[in-house]
Amino acid sequence: MQKIHLFIIYALLSCSLFLAGYSFWRNTSQSTSEDIFQDEQVLQSRPNPSRDSVRLFDIPSELDFAGEKVPLETGDVLERLEREIYVNAYWESNMILLMKRSAKYLPEIERMLKENGVPDDFKYLAMAESGLMNVGSPAGARGFWQILETTGKEYGLEISNDVDERYHLEKSTEAASKYFKKAHAKFGEWTAVAASYNMGQTGFAKRQEEQLHRNYYEMYLNDETSRYLFRILAFKVIFENPESFGFYLLESDYYKNSPLKIIEVNQDIKDLPRWAKQQGSSYKNLKLYNPWLRDQDLNVKRGKVYEIKLPE
């Protein structure tokens, strides 16, 4: 009888242990399954680990600025060039907009540089200065070419309360071309001309005398001027080989100017918004296509004629 009781107790204990073990296994199994499912969800929500869009670029083995060789065989020269290429190529939003915007202005800039005997590469200097936008700097430089007021007046630009021709594409490009040619007569190298545009002819000439070197690439300059020409070169490399840097723009992607008519004005206009409306246009269009008009009226000196552009 005692043995029967012991057997029953043993059986009950075994059953309890089995049920407890089964329950533990089931809960563990379910938890593991849920964890695996959650892990799969996390993996699916992670960004693609592929980094194909971040890559090293093939840098040209030979490069020139305005026909003057860039000494890429010199270690620091290659490093400085690559810095500006990567900074600008991976600032995709800025580069795409600059490329799209360039179609509105580069043809005219290229034409005027050629007419004035200035190398075509100087169009990239305008990009480095302003991004081809009529911007202003804290130092008082204005327009595509970032011309200071004293420099603008020296090279024939009208700058007054109601007219600022530093914002006039054609006239400011003409003034910049005069500067480039004058600087080239002084320095003899287009590379030095570009550098002097950044730090001034006097400042660059002084550094040449102090350091006993005339070549830009052999000089120790302030950080801004040291990077300046390489920023210009970076725009040249990227614009001449856009697909190599991941930029694939169709012809339809570029911004275009609207067909324009030119109205000659030789008398004062006291209310430009009203005048623009009388021409079948608007003050917005007037300012958009004539950013050199700086006020709401225009005072015209005797014998002076202004050309105002409006959409046809």
C-alpha positions as CSV (number, residue, x, y, z in Angstrom):
1,M,0.0,0.0,0.0
2,Q,2.8,2.3,0.9
3,K,4.5,1.5,-2.5
4,I,1.3,2.5,-4.3
5,H,1.1,5.8,-2.6
6,L,4.7,6.5,-3.4
7,F,4.1,5.6,-7.0
8,I,1.1,8.0,-7.2
9,I,3.2,10.8,-5.7
10,Y,6.0,10.2,-8.1
11,A,3.6,10.1,-11.1
12,L,2.1,13.4,-10.0
13,L,5.5,15.0,-9.6
14,S,6.6,13.8,-13.0
15,C,3.5,15.1,-14.6
16,S,3.9,18.5,-13.0
17,L,7.5,18.7,-14.1
18,F,6.5,17.7,-17.6
19,L,3.8,20.3,-17.8
20,A,6.1,23.0,-16.4
21,G,8.8,22.0,-18.9
22,Y,6.4,22.1,-21.8
23,S,5.1,25.4,-20.7
24,F,8.6,26.8,-20.5
25,W,9.6,25.4,-23.9
26,R,6.4,26.8,-25.5
27,N,7.0,30.2,-24.1
28,T,10.6,30.2,-25.0
29,S,9.9,29.0,-28.5
30,Q,7.2,31.7,-29.0
31,S,9.5,34.4,-27.7
32,T,12.3,33.3,-30.0
33,S,10.0,33.3,-33.0
34,E,8.7,36.8,-32.2
35,D,12.3,38.0,-31.6
36,I,13.3,36.7,-35.0
37,F,10.3,38.3,-36.7
38,Q,11.1,41.7,-35.0
39,D,14.7,41.4,-36.0
40,E,13.7,40.9,-39.6
41,Q,11.5,44.0,-39.4
42,V,14.4,46.0,-38.1
43,L,16.7,44.8,-40.8
44,Q,14.1,45.6,-43.5
45,S,13.7,49.1,-42.1
46,R,17.4,49.9,-42.1
47,P,18.9,51.9,-44.9
48,N,20.5,49.8,-47.7
49,P,24.0,49.2,-46.5
50,S,25.3,49.7,-50.1
51,R,27.4,52.8,-50.4
52,D,27.6,53.0,-54.2
53,S,26.6,56.7,-54.2
54,V,29.6,57.6,-52.0
55,R,32.7,56.8,-54.1
56,L,36.1,58.1,-55.1
57,F,36.2,60.1,-58.3
58,D,38.7,59.8,-61.1
59,I,40.7,63.0,-61.0
60,P,42.1,64.1,-64.4
61,S,45.8,63.3,-64.7
62,E,46.3,66.6,-66.6
63,L,44.6,69.9,-66.1
64,D,45.1,73.5,-67.0
65,F,43.6,76.9,-66.2
66,A,43.4,79.3,-69.2
67,G,46.0,77.2,-71.0
68,E,48.4,77.2,-68.0
69,K,49.4,73.8,-66.6
70,V,48.2,72.9,-63.1
71,P,51.2,71.0,-61.5
72,L,49.2,68.0,-60.2
73,E,52.4,66.0,-59.7
74,T,53.0,68.3,-56.7
75,G,51.4,66.6,-53.7
76,D,49.7,69.5,-52.0
77,V,48.3,70.7,-55.4
78,L,46.5,67.4,-56.0
79,E,45.2,67.4,-52.4
80,R,43.8,70.9,-52.6
81,L,42.1,70.2,-56.0
82,E,40.5,67.0,-54.6
83,R,39.2,68.9,-51.6
84,E,37.3,71.3,-53.7
85,I,36.0,68.6,-56.1
86,Y,34.6,66.5,-53.3
87,V,33.2,69.5,-51.4
88,N,31.3,70.7,-54.5
89,A,30.4,67.3,-56.1
90,Y,28.9,66.0,-52.9
91,W,27.0,69.3,-52.3
92,E,24.5,67.9,-54.8
93,S,21.7,70.3,-54.4
94,N,23.9,73.3,-55.0
95,M,25.6,71.8,-57.9
96,I,22.4,70.7,-59.6
97,L,20.9,74.1,-59.3
98,L,24.1,75.8,-60.5
99,M,24.1,73.5,-63.6
100,K,20.4,74.2,-64.3
101,R,20.9,77.9,-63.8
102,S,24.1,78.1,-66.0
103,A,22.1,77.7,-69.2
104,K,20.6,81.2,-68.6
105,Y,23.8,83.0,-68.3
106,L,26.9,81.1,-69.5
107,P,26.3,81.7,-73.3
108,E,26.3,85.4,-72.8
109,I,29.3,85.3,-70.5
110,E,31.2,83.1,-72.9
111,R,30.5,85.4,-75.8
112,M,31.7,88.5,-73.9
113,L,34.8,86.9,-72.6
114,K,35.8,85.8,-76.1
115,E,35.1,89.3,-77.5
116,N,37.3,90.8,-74.9
117,G,40.2,88.4,-75.3
118,V,39.7,86.7,-71.9
119,P,40.1,82.9,-71.6
120,D,36.9,81.0,-71.4
121,D,37.9,79.5,-68.1
122,F,37.1,82.7,-66.3
123,K,33.4,81.9,-66.5
124,Y,34.1,79.4,-63.7
125,L,35.4,82.3,-61.6
126,A,32.0,83.9,-61.8
127,M,30.6,80.6,-60.4
128,A,33.1,80.6,-57.6
129,E,32.3,84.2,-56.8
130,S,28.5,84.1,-56.8
131,G,27.0,80.8,-58.0
132,L,25.7,82.9,-61.0
133,M,23.4,84.8,-58.8
134,N,23.1,88.6,-58.1
135,V,24.3,88.4,-54.5
136,G,25.9,90.8,-52.1
137,S,28.7,90.3,-49.6
138,P,29.3,91.9,-46.2
139,A,32.3,93.7,-47.7
140,G,30.0,95.5,-50.2
141,A,30.8,93.4,-53.3
142,R,27.8,92.9,-55.6
143,G,26.6,90.9,-58.6
144,F,27.8,87.9,-60.5
145,W,31.4,89.1,-60.4
146,Q,31.2,90.5,-56.8
147,I,32.6,93.9,-57.8
148,L,33.3,96.5,-55.1
149,E,31.9,100.0,-55.6
150,T,35.3,101.6,-56.0
151,T,36.4,98.9,-58.5
152,G,33.1,99.2,-60.4
153,K,33.4,102.9,-60.8
154,E,37.1,102.6,-61.8
155,Y,36.0,100.3,-64.7
156,G,33.2,102.4,-65.9
157,L,30.1,101.1,-64.1
158,E,27.3,103.5,-63.0
159,I,26.6,103.1,-59.3
160,S,24.0,105.4,-57.8
161,N,20.8,105.2,-55.6
162,D,18.6,104.1,-58.5
163,V,21.1,102.3,-60.8
164,D,23.8,99.8,-59.9
165,E,25.4,98.3,-63.0
166,R,27.3,95.7,-61.0
167,Y,24.0,93.8,-61.2
168,H,23.9,94.2,-65.0
169,L,25.1,91.0,-66.6
170,E,26.6,92.4,-69.7
171,K,28.1,95.6,-68.3
172,S,29.5,93.9,-65.2
173,T,31.1,91.2,-67.4
174,E,32.6,94.0,-69.5
175,A,34.1,95.6,-66.4
176,A,35.4,92.3,-65.1
177,S,37.0,91.6,-68.5
178,K,38.8,94.9,-68.3
179,Y,40.1,94.0,-64.9
180,F,41.4,90.6,-66.1
181,K,43.2,92.1,-69.0
182,K,44.8,94.9,-66.9
183,A,45.9,92.3,-64.3
184,H,47.3,90.1,-67.0
185,A,49.4,92.9,-68.3
186,K,50.8,93.3,-64.8
187,F,51.4,89.6,-63.8
188,G,51.8,87.9,-67.1
189,E,49.9,84.7,-66.0
190,W,46.1,84.1,-66.0
191,T,46.5,82.0,-62.9
192,A,47.9,85.0,-61.0
193,V,45.1,87.2,-62.5
194,A,42.5,84.9,-60.9
195,A,44.3,84.9,-57.5
196,S,44.6,88.7,-57.6
197,Y,40.9,89.0,-58.2
198,N,40.4,87.3,-54.8
199,M,43.0,89.2,-52.7
200,G,43.6,92.3,-54.9
201,Q,46.4,93.1,-57.2
202,T,48.4,95.0,-54.6
203,G,48.1,92.2,-52.0
204,F,49.1,89.5,-54.5
205,A,52.1,91.5,-55.8
206,K,53.3,92.1,-52.3
207,R,53.2,88.4,-51.5
208,Q,55.2,87.7,-54.6
209,E,57.9,90.1,-53.5
210,E,58.0,88.8,-50.0
211,Q,58.2,85.1,-50.9
212,L,60.5,85.5,-54.0
213,H,58.1,83.5,-56.1
214,R,55.7,84.7,-58.7
215,N,53.8,81.4,-59.4
216,Y,50.5,80.9,-57.5
217,Y,51.2,77.2,-56.8
218,E,54.5,78.0,-55.2
219,M,53.2,80.7,-52.8
220,Y,52.0,80.5,-49.3
221,L,48.7,82.5,-49.2
222,N,45.8,83.1,-46.9
223,D,43.3,80.3,-46.7
224,E,40.7,81.9,-48.9
225,T,43.1,82.7,-51.7
226,S,44.8,79.4,-51.3
227,R,41.5,77.6,-52.0
228,Y,40.2,80.1,-54.5
229,L,41.7,78.9,-57.7
230,F,41.1,75.3,-56.8
231,R,37.4,76.0,-56.3
232,I,37.4,77.5,-59.8
233,L,39.2,74.4,-61.2
234,A,36.7,72.1,-59.4
235,F,33.8,73.8,-61.2
236,K,35.7,73.4,-64.5
237,V,36.4,69.6,-63.9
238,I,32.8,68.9,-62.9
239,F,31.1,71.0,-65.6
240,E,33.2,69.5,-68.3
241,N,32.6,65.9,-67.1
242,P,29.2,66.0,-65.3
243,E,28.4,62.3,-65.8
244,S,31.7,61.3,-64.2
245,F,30.5,62.9,-61.0
246,G,26.9,61.5,-61.1
247,F,25.1,64.4,-62.7
248,Y,22.9,63.4,-65.6
249,L,20.9,66.4,-66.8
250,L,18.8,66.4,-70.0
251,E,18.5,69.5,-72.2
252,S,15.0,70.0,-70.8
253,D,16.3,70.1,-67.2
254,Y,18.1,73.4,-67.8
255,Y,16.5,76.7,-67.0
256,K,16.0,79.0,-69.9
257,N,15.3,82.7,-70.3
258,S,12.0,83.9,-71.7
259,P,12.1,85.7,-75.0
260,L,12.8,89.3,-74.2
261,K,12.1,92.7,-75.8
262,I,14.3,95.7,-75.2
263,I,12.8,99.1,-74.5
264,E,15.1,102.2,-74.8
265,V,14.5,104.8,-72.2
266,N,16.0,108.3,-72.4
267,Q,13.6,110.2,-70.0
268,D,13.0,109.9,-66.3
269,I,10.5,107.3,-65.0
270,K,9.0,108.4,-61.7
271,D,7.0,105.3,-61.0
272,L,8.5,102.1,-62.3
273,P,5.7,99.8,-61.2
274,R,3.2,101.9,-63.1
275,W,5.5,102.2,-66.1
276,A,6.0,98.4,-66.2
277,K,2.2,97.8,-66.1
278,Q,1.8,100.3,-69.0
279,Q,4.2,98.1,-71.0
280,G,1.9,95.2,-70.4
281,S,4.2,93.6,-67.8
282,S,4.8,93.8,-64.1
283,Y,7.2,95.3,-61.5
284,K,8.3,91.7,-60.7
285,N,9.3,91.1,-64.3
286,L,11.0,94.5,-64.4
287,K,13.2,93.6,-61.4
288,L,13.7,90.0,-62.5
289,Y,15.2,90.9,-65.9
290,N,16.7,94.3,-64.8
291,P,18.2,93.8,-61.4
292,W,20.4,96.8,-61.9
293,L,17.3,99.0,-61.3
294,R,17.6,99.5,-57.6
295,D,14.7,101.9,-56.8
296,Q,11.1,102.5,-57.8
297,D,12.1,105.4,-60.1
298,L,14.8,106.0,-62.7
299,N,16.5,109.4,-63.1
300,V,18.0,109.7,-66.6
301,K,20.8,112.2,-67.2
302,R,20.8,114.2,-70.4
303,G,22.1,112.2,-73.3
304,K,21.9,108.9,-71.4
305,V,19.9,105.9,-72.8
306,Y,19.0,102.8,-70.8
307,E,17.9,99.5,-72.2
308,I,15.2,97.8,-70.2
309,K,14.4,94.2,-70.8
310,L,10.9,92.8,-70.5
311,P,9.2,89.5,-71.6
312,E,7.8,89.7,-75.1
